[in-house]
Amino acid sequence: MISSIVRRRFLSALGGAAAAALLRSRVGRAQQPALPVVGFVNVASPETYAREMAAFRKGLNETGIIDGQNVTVEYHWLEGHYDRLPALIADLVRRRVAVIATPASSQAALATKAATATIPIVFGVSQDPVQLGLVSSLARPGGNATGVNFFTQEVTAKRLRLLHDLVPKAVRIAVLVNPAGGPSAQATIRDVKEAASAVGLQIRILTAGTIGEIDAAFATFGQERLDALFVAPDAFFTSRRVQFATLTARDRIPATYSQRDLVDSGGLMSYGTDLADMFYQVGIYAASILKGTKPADLPVLQSTKFEFAINLQTARALGIEVPPAVLSIADEVIE
């Protein structure tokens, strides 16, 4: 009888100790500060930028920032819906996230800059960030934004020349731009017209901002019997790379892009900035800011790595013989 009473008292004490330990654990977790949040914003889709996203995470990790350990990275992909930007940025600003990263989208960078003057912004833009009003100067950004200026507009002339070298008989070139792209679209139109006049090419501007409008642009291409297609750099277009591959193959259209991903999917050629390197640098800067560095103290970087890719399988399907001189300068040749 006595042993039974002792046993019950022991079990009761043990249960009380366990309950107390559980309560202390819950209180401890509740008192732990929440991890800082990096709001990552891109207007494309995650499938489009798989290689670039790995580079972004590498930049964070190499600086000691690990998602889930000492930071929470929220990835927001808009799938080409630029109209969703204002509400998304407003939510991130309202929650006062630690950093907002906007690689490969001047529209996202501008929307964020307009929404906050205090939350650090790390951008990746193809236009001059000083002219866009994101920073005071490249060397001394002077505000809450810094990042990488990668070049797409500056290489427009070279991309057009490379297309002409591949398809010398092509004279009437369709240039497809997304009007929702804002400054990027306007700069492409200006620069491609200037480059075309220098080499004696005729330009026909086509616009598309939806899947249906891309189909309509290709219909116009066929009706007007244009010779080749120059696709402007745009996140929505990149997210539709399979659609472009299908339509250009169907209509036997030689096309040039700014990103290698579209060549991997069947495009003829691309020439432009190595975007993976840009995403990597954005990751490094975001990590540096999380560790206490102010954006104003981080000079804007300028991309120096470029990629020229050719899809030989597509060239053969189009009956194009790639000149050895062009082939020799390609960074990637897809057989």
C-alpha positions, -999 to +999 in steps of 0.1 A: +000+000+000+028+024+009+047+016-022+016+023-043+012+057-027+049+065-032+047+054-069+017+077-075+035+107-058+066+100-079+046+098-112+027+130-103+059+149-096+074+136-128+044+147-148+045+181-132+082+185-140+075+175-176+047+200-179+069+227-165+097+218-189+073+219-218+060+253-207+095+267-204+103+254-239+072+271-253+079+304-235+115+303-248+104+298-283+079+326-280+105+349-267+130+342-295+132+371-319+118+365-354+143+361-382+149+391-404+130+388-437+144+394-472+116+401-496+127+388-530+107+402-559+108+392-596+082+396-623+091+363-640+087+327-628+110+305-607+114+280-635+128+308-657+155+317-633+165+284-617+202+289-625+202+325-613+184+317-581+211+292-572+236+320-578+216+344-555+215+318-527+253+312-532+259+349-527+239+349-495+255+317-482+291+328-489+285+358-468+272+337-439+235+342-444+215+310-446+178+309-453+160+293-424+189+297-400+196+334-396+172+349-422+139+341-439+138+347-477+103+353-491+103+346-529+076+365-547+072+356-584+047+377-604+047+355-636+048+386-658+019+404-640+034+438-636+000+451-622+006+431-590+037+450-581+021+479-561+001+457-537+031+433-532+056+461-525+030+479-502+027+447-481+065+442-478+069+479-467+040+476-442+056+446-426+090+464-426+111+436-440+148+439-435+158+441-472+139+441-505+158+425-534+147+432-570+172+416-594+163+418-632+134+442-629+137+479-631+099+482-626+101+464-593+131+485-582+113+517-591+081+506-574+100+498-542+120+531-543+087+550-546+072+531-517+100+535-491+129+557-483+141+536-453+140+499-461+172+488-479+168+479-516+192+458-536+184+461-573+195+446-605+186+470-634+197+472-670+192+510-673+214+537-657+203+537-620+212+573-617+189+583-646+162+561-632+164+580-599+174+550-578+208+564-566+226+597-566+257+582-582+272+548-589+301+554-564+280+570-537+244+558-539+234+581-511+201+566-501+184+533-492+191+516-526+221+500-542+228+470-564+240+460-599+237+478-632+238+450-658+239+458-694+213+449-720+207+481-738+245+487-743+248+454-762+218+459-784+239+469-814+262+439-810+233+415-807+218+429-839+251+426-857+255+390-846+220+382-859+229+399-892+261+378-893+241+346-888+213+356-913+229+381-937+199+380-960+176+392-932+168+429-938+134+435-923+137+428-886+107+426-862+115+439-827+091+426-800+088+447-769+065+445-738+049+479-733+046+471-696+084+470-694+085+508-690+120+523-693+135+490-706+111+488-735+115+524-744+153+521-744+152+490-765+132+507-792+155+537-792+187+517-793+177+491-818+165+518-843+199+535-840+218+503-844+197+492-874+203+523-893+240+519-889+239+485-907+212+492-932+184+472-916+147+480-915+128+478-882+092+469-875+082+474-838+057+448-825+043+448-789+030+421-766+022+419-729+001+388-728+002+352-741-024+361-767-006+392-778+026+371-784+005+349-807-009+380-825+026+394-830+037+362-847+006+364-869+017+399-879+052+387-885+039+361-910+015+385-927+041+411-933+068+385-943+094+399-920+129+382-920+140+378-884+129+385-849+147+405-822+131+399-788+136+427-762+149+418-728+118+413-706+110+390-677+076+381-691+091+371-724+117+349-707+089+332-688+073+323-721+104+307-736+086+275-745+059+295-764+087+314-783+105+281-791+072+266-804+062+296-825+096+303-840+100+266-849+065+264-865+071+295-886+108+289-892+118+323-877+154+331-868+152+349-835+177+365-811+173+370-774+191+386-745+192+355-723+208+321-728+177+303-713+157+310-744+184+295-766+184+264-743+147+261-751+152+263-789+160+299-798+186+305-824+210+328-805+214+351-775+238+378-764+237+396-731+248+399-695+255+368-675+225+372-653+236+344-629+266+366-619+243+396-614+220+376-591+251+364-572+262+399-566+227+409-554+229+381-529+262+393-516+249+428-512+217+417-494+238+397-470+261+426-463+232+448-455+217+422-432+251+423-414+249+460-408+263+477-439+243+506-452+232+507-488+247+542-492+281+527-484+279+500-511+288+514-546+267+502-575+284+474-593+285+471-631+284+438-649+314+427-668+305+392-678+286+386-711+274+354-728+270+346-765+251+314-771+241+296-804+218+267-809+232+247-838+203+223-839+180+253-845+203+268-870+203+235-890+165+233-888+163+269-903+189+261-930+214+285-915+251+277-918+269+294-889+301+311-901+333+297-884+342+332-873+309+336-854+311+301-840+346+307-826+335+336-804+304+318-789+306+311-752+281+282-755+272+261-785+242+239-781+243+209-804 
